[in-house]
Amino acid sequence: MGNDGGSIPRRNEMVREKKQDEKTDRKTQLIAMNYFCALSKQPLREPVVGDMLGRLYNRESILEYLLNPTVFGDGAKICNIKSLKDVKTLNLKVNPAYTTGQTNKRPVLTFDDQPTAPFVCPITRKEMNGNLGFEFVWTCGCVVSTQARKEMAESDQCLVCSGPVDSKDVVPINSQNSEVLDSLRKRAEERALETKKKSKKVKSKRKHVDEPDVSDTRSSVSVLDKNTKAQKTVA
């Protein structure tokens, strides 16, 4: 007998319920990541930016964070963004159903009560609500559903702007796959290293341009001395 006079639940039933609750929590969290800025926890609104790990932010929140890293409390734990070069402004397709006010903008996100998503795939018109995979291209910032790109045989052209697309520039949005995240972190490190090398080359070129040519300076002085001596002789 249970405490309330009913039957005592079996252990496997309790474990099953716990796993279901954990699955529900993860799903709810994933849904929220497509509606709210990862940094400020405010609703996503354009301009929206994404980082190399596929997390979404309001651009104004990133600017606030860069000016004051403590403004969001645990901001340093959430992102490792050092400058605006670490994020890409996204080209998002606004959901007409969202802009026409046909949505309840309550922040409560559950399986049964999920608000209309603010953005959709420009190709399939599917909502970016966490139920389907989405990705963006780092070079152009265009956002499409993973399904759309697969249906186009993962074309080497952007489905939105027709710009060139390299597979290494495709960033899955809010991926929960640990292997994918590890790959994205590696890409981010490689990109940061490339940027650092380019920066050093630019500085080196500027330094070379700014520094006077010693041989030219000596030649100029020599010519000046000869002209001076010639003038004295004439005088």
N, C-alpha and C positions, 0 to 999 in steps of 0.2 A: 504494500500500500504506500502511496505517496503522502506527502504532508497535507495535500488537499483532498485526500480520500481517493485520488485517482491512481492510475498505474504509474510505476516508476519508469521513466524513459530509459531506454537502453543506451549503452555507451556509443554504439555505432550511429545511433540516431542523433545524439548530441554532437558527435564529431562531424556528421554530415551537415547539420545545421550551422556549425561554426564555420565550416569551409564555404557554405553558401553565403554566409554573412560577409566573410572576407572577400569573396568574389564580387559580391554586391558593392562593397566599399571601394574596391579597386575600379570597378566599372563606373561608379559615381564620381570617383576622383578623376578618371580619364575624361568623363563628360565635362566636368568643371574646367579642366585644362584647356578645353576648346571654347570656353565662354569667358574665362577670366585671365587677366594678366598674371603671369607667373610670379611677378615681383610685387606689385601693389595689391593684387587680389581684387582689383576693380574690373568691371565688365570691359571686355576688349572693344576698342573703338579705333577707327582709323585716325592717324597712321599706325598700323601694327607692324612690328618687326619680329624677326625670328633669329635665333642664334644657331650656331653650328650643331647643336644637339637637338634642334627642332622645337625648342620651347618658344612660346609666344609671349610678347610683351607689348604694352602700349609704349609708343616711342617717347611720350612725355615722361613716363615712369623711368625709363632708362636715363633720360637727361637729368632727372631729379637725383637718381642714384649716383650718376657720375659726378655731380656737383657735391653730393653729400651721401657717402656710402652707408651712413647709419640711419638714413631717413626712413627706411622700411624695416629697421630692426635686424632681422636675420638675412638681409639682402646679400651679404657676402657669402652665406651658405647656399643661397639659391642660385646665384649666377657668378661667373668669373669674368664678366665683361669689363674690359679696361678702357675701351673707347667705342665710338660709333662704328669703327671699322670691324668690330666683332659681331655686329648684327646686320641684317639685311632688311630693308623696307619691303614689305610684301605687297604684291599686286593681287588683291582679293576681290572676289565677286560678291557684292552685297546681295543678301537674300531679300527679294521683293516682299516676301511675306513678313519679314522682320521690319522693314522700313515703313510698311503701310500700317503698322500698329496692330497687326493681327496676331500678336503674341503676348503672352503674359510674361513680363520681365522679372518674375520672382526669382530670387537666387537659389531656391530650393530645387535640387536636381535629383530625380529618382527615375526608376524605370517607368513608373506609371504617370509621372508628372514632369515631363521634360519640356522646357521652353523651346520656342522656335529658334534655330541657330541663326546668328547674324550673318553668316557667310555660306556660300554654296560653291560647288565645283562649276566652273564656267562651261564645262563640256557636258557633264551628265546631269547637272542641276541638283545633284544629291547634296543634302545639308552636311556641313562640317560640324557634326555634333558629337563626335567620339565613337559613333557606331561603325564608321567606315574609315579606312586609312586615307590620309591626305599627305601631300608632300609639296615642297617648293624647290625651285631651281635657284641656287645661290647666285648665279651670274645675273639673272634678270629679276628674280623675286616673284615670279608668277607661281600661283598656287593652283593645283589640280588634285583630283582624287587619284589614289593609286590605281583604282579600277580603270580610269580613263587612260592613263599612260600605258597600262598593260594591254588594253584593247587596241591601242595604236602601235602595238608591238614594240613598246619602249623606244619610240622614235628618237633620233639624234637631233630633232628640232623641237623647240618648245611648242606645246599645243596651243598656247595663247598668243605669244608674240612672234613665233616662228624663228626665234634666235637659236643659235647652236647650243646643244645640251650634251655635256659629258656626264657619264654615270656618276663620277665622283662629286659632281656638283648638285646631285639630287639629295635633298635632306628630308627624311620622313618626319612628319610633324607629331610630336608627343609620343614617340615610339616607347613601348614598354618592354621591348625585347632587349635583354642584356647584351647579346652579341652585336646587335645593331648599334646600341649605345656605345659599346667599346670601339666599334669601327668609326663612329662619328667623332669620338674623342681623339682617336688617332689622326683622323683627317684634320680636325681642328688644330692639333699640335703641328702637323705638317704645314698647314696654311699659315700659322703664326710664324713658323721658321722661315718660310718663303718671304713673308712680308718683312721680316727683320732683315733678311739678306738684301732685299730690294732697297730698303731704307738705307742700309750701309753703303750700297753702290751709289745711290743718289747723293748722299753726303760726301762721298769720296770724289764724285765728279764736280760737285760744287766747290769743294776745297781746291781741286786742281785748277778750276777756272779762276777762282779768287786769288790764288797765289801768283805773284809776278814772276815772269821768266827772268832768271838771273842773267843769262847770257844776253838777252835783249837789253836789259838794264845796263850792262857793262858796255855794250856796243853804243848805246845812246850817250853814255858818259864820254866815251872815247871820241865820238863825233863832235860832241859839244866842246871838248878840250881843243880839238883841231880847229874848230871854227873860231874859238876865242883867241888862239895863237895867231891865226891868220889875220884877224881884226887888229891885233896889236902890231903886227908887222906892217900893215897898211898905214896905220896911224903913225 
